[in-house]
Amino acid sequence: MKVRVNGREESLPDGNVTLQELVETRGLVPERVVVELNLEVIPREHWPTVSLQAEDSVELVSFVGGG
């Protein structure tokens, strides 16, 4: 299935791909990531139960420290 992740079209396996799996496969630290799905911020505790659908749009925003 095709979804849009951070503005880029990607092909993901057909079937049940959750937001949690999407974050983990990218090697991101969940505590430092905000996920927006179709213009709605999804709370971290819901990631394991929210499955992606074809044509979904996901934004993954990572927080980094600096100074």
N, C-alpha and C positions, 0 to 999 in steps of 0.2 A: 504494500500500500504506500501511497505517496502522502507525505506530510511536509509542512514547512517548519524548519527549525532555525530560529534566529535569521529569518529572511531567506534561507536557502532551501530549495526543494530537496528532500531526501526520500529514499526508498527504504521502508522498514518491512520486516517480515509480516506477511498477512497473519492475522490472529490477534492474540491478546498481548499487546505491548503496553505496559503501564508507565506512568510518569516516573515512578521509582526506578524501573529498569532503564529508561532513557537517561536519567541522571547518572546511574551507576555505570552504564556502558561507556560514558564519556569520561570517567575517572574524576568526576566532580565531588567535592565534599558537600554532602547534603545540607549540613548546618550553615554553609556559606552560599547557598543557592536559593533564588526565588524563581518559581515557575509560573508563567502566565500561559494559560491555555485559552485560545480564542478570546483574547482580551479580558480574561478573568484570572485574577491571582488565585492559585489553588494552594490551600494550606498544606504544609508538609505531611501532616498525619493522614491526608487523603491520597497522597501519591500512590501508595500500593494498590488502591482500589479504583483509580481512574485510568481507564484504558483509552488509548489513542484510536481515533477513527480516521479513515481516509479523508484527506483534505483539511485536517486539523492544522492550526497554526500555533506553534509553541515558541515561547521566548524563554531562554535560560539565562538568568542574570546572576553572575558570580560577584561576591564581595571580596575585595582584596585589601589588605592593609598597606599602608605606605606613609610616607611623610616627607 
